[in-house]
Amino acid sequence: MNRREDGRPIDSRWGASCGRCHAAQARFEATALMRDGTLFVSTPLNRVLAFDAETGTTRWIFDPQIDKEEEYPEQYTSRGVSMWVESATSTSECARRIFLATIDARLMGLDAATGRLCDGFGVKGVIDLRKGAGANNEVVTHPYSVTSPPAIVNDVVVVGSSVTTSSLRDPASAVVRAFDVRTGALRWSFDPIPRNEQHPARSTWSADAMTATGGANVWSIIAADGDRDLVFLPTASAAPNHYGGLRPGAEPTSLPTQ
């Protein structure tokens, strides 16, 4: 839609449907991403649609086949996708990648030109984020989603998570992870709960609290500074949200209560 200088709309150039949202719990919260004349947008069920930004013509659609019978921490929510570009001149397959993180905890790398999965990333284009997010880096058993777009910092893609923290003391781990954009190999991980020996608050937590406490997750948008190789993580509170008596100790890397 074009707008006058005073902000009033002139006319609508084109429109598109993102498809049926399926349920009352679905919320359209995505911010569209545009690059080189293509507009990329994700739907509450994580379908990714690529449009010609000038005409609205659909260039491709990718559907990750989300299971609609499952329950997710934020139900059906997707706040967008991210893009990594190898170089401005490269024309090889997957030289421009769309990264999609799904409500069923998968991280996917897509060829921005075609919408096809990039085979060299993870396992045929997919990383199962539930693996390594449970106790002792095992597969997580509690509800676990990703609802915000991954952050791209040079050659790594960084993802947080959405977990159920309001009623459980021990929901899924809030570990934040960074993966190689080309291969999907794990580069680093950070847990806001002081389980790591280098965490500044570790000495103030009991062994029971460190083991049993989950949450402090990064469900929202991660900011990045590529020049300094930094990411800024907006952490939530550890679990349970509204009572901190089960986790006495300092919480410098999470919101104490909310």
N, C-alpha and C positions, 0 to 999 in steps of 0.2 A: 504494500500500500504506500503510495506517495503521500507526502505531507507538505503543506504550505510552510512558509517561514514561521508562521505563528503556531504551527503544530496541528492545525486542522487538516483532516484527511481530504485529499482531492478525489481519488477514486481507488477502486480495488483492481489491481492488475491481474491477479490470479489467486486461486485458493485450492486447497487440497484436503482430503480427508485422511486422517491417520488410522482409520479403521475403528471397529467397534471396541469400546473399552472393556466390555464383558461384564463388569460388575460395578456396583455402586461405590465400592472401595477404590476404584481406579481414579487417579488424579493426573491430569496432564500438567506437568511441571517442567518440561524440558525447555532449555534454551537452545535455539538452533545454532548450528555452526556453519559458516560459509567459507569456502576456499576455492579459488580459481573458477568461479562461476557456478559452483555446485553448492546447494544448501542441504545440510544433513540434519535430520531430526529423529529423535527416538520417541516411541510411544510408551504408555504405561506398561505394556506387555513386552517391552524391549525390542519391538520391531524397529529396524532402522530404515528410513526412507531417504533417498537421495533425489533431489529435484534440480532441474535447470532453474537457476535463480531468476532468469529473465522471463521465461515462458511458463514455468511451473510444470513442465513436462517431467514425468517420472523417469529417472535414469535407471534406478534399480531399487529393489526392496530386499532386505534380509530379515528372515524370521527365525529366531533362535528356538522356537517351539517351547515356550514356557508352559509348564504344567499348571493349568487353571484350577486344579483340584487341591493343590497345596496351599498352605497358609504361610505368609511371609511377614516379617516384622513390620514393614510399612505397607503391606499388601501390594497393590500394583502401582509402583512409582518409578519413574526414570527421569532424571534431571538433565540428561544429555549424553553426548559422546565426545571423544577427544580425537585429535589428529596428530600424527607424527609424519614429518616429511624428511626423507633421506637427504635429498638435495633438490634445489630448484630445477636442475636440468635433467635429473635421472628420469628415465621412462620405463624402467624395468618393472616387472610385476611386484606389487606391494611396496613400491618405493614411497608411496603415500598410503598411510595406514589409518583406518578408523579403529579406535579402541572402544569397545562396548563392555561394560560391566553389568551383569544382570541380577535380577532379584532372586534367582536361584543359584547365585554365587559362582558364576563363570566369568572369566575374562577372555574376551575374544578379539583377535586381530583380523580386520577385514581389509581387502584391497579397496581403496577409495574409488578406484575407477570402475570396478565391476560389482563390488559387494560380496565377493567370494572370500572365504576364509583363507588366510595366509598359512599354508601348510607348514612352513618352517618355524612358526611361532607355537610354543607349547606342544601339545599333541594335536596335530592337524588343525592348528589355528586356535586351540582352546586350552585354557588353564582352569583346573578345578580348584577354586579358592577355598573350598571346604577342607581340603587336605592341608594340614599344617596349622589350622585355626582352632583346633581342639586342645584339650589338656595334653601336655608333654608333646606338642607339635603333631598330635594325631588328627584324624578326621573329626571335624566338629559334629556334635550330635544335636545341639540346640538350633533353633531357627537362626539363619544367617543369610544376609542379603548384601548386595551393593546397589545403592540407589542414585549415587552421584557419579558424574563422569570422572574417570581416572585423571590424574595430573601427569603431564608429560614434562620431564625435566631432562633436556638434552637426549640421551639415549636410554633413559629408563622411564617406565610407566609405573605410577604409584597409586595404590588402591587402599581405601579404608573399608568400612563395613557398617551395616545396620543390624543391630542385635536387640533382643528383648531384655531391657534392663529395669523395667518398672517393678516387676514382681519376683524376679529370680536373683539370688545372690551369685549364682555361678552360670551366667549365660555364656555364650561363645566368647572366646578371646577377642580382644580389640586390636590384635596385632596389625600394624600397618606394614605393607610389603611393597618392595620395588622390584620390578622384573625388567630384564633386558628387552628392549623394544623389538629386536630382531629375532631372538631365539626363545624368549620367555623364561630364561634361566633366572633364578632368584638372585638378586644382587645384595639386598639387605632387608632386614625387618626390624621393627621397633614396637615394643609392647609398653603402653602407658602405665600398666600395672607393674610395680617394681619387682619383677621376678629376675631380671638380669642383674648380675653382680655389680655392673657398672652404673646401675640406676642410682641417682643421687638420694633417693628416699628409701633405699632398700633396708638400711639399718633400723628404720623406724617402724617397719611392718613385721608382724609375727609370721612365722612359717605357715600357719593355718590360713591367715588372711591372704598371703601371697598365692597360696595354692588354690583357695576356694573362690576368690573374687574374680569376676569377669567384668565385661563392659569397659567404660572409658573409651568407647569407640569413636572413630572419626567417620560420621555418616554424611557430613556436609561437604561443601566444596573445599578442596585442598588448593592453597595458593602456592605458586612456585616462582623462584628467582633463578633463571637459568644461568645468568652471569656468575652467580656465586654458588651454584649447585646446592640451593637450599629449597626445602619445602616447609610450609607453615601449616601445622595440623590443628584444626579446631576440635579438640576432644570434648566428649560429653562426660557425664559423671560415671564413676564406677557403680557397680550394682550392689544392692538395690538403690534406685535413684534418690529416694527421699529420706534415707536413713543411713548414716555413716558409722553407727556404733559397732558394726561387725567388722570394720576395717580401720581400727585406730592406727594412726600414723600419718605422715605427711603425704600430700597428694599434689606435688608440683606440676605433674604432667597430665592432670585430669581435673575436671570440675568436682569439688568436694561433694556437694549435694545440689539438687535442683528441685 
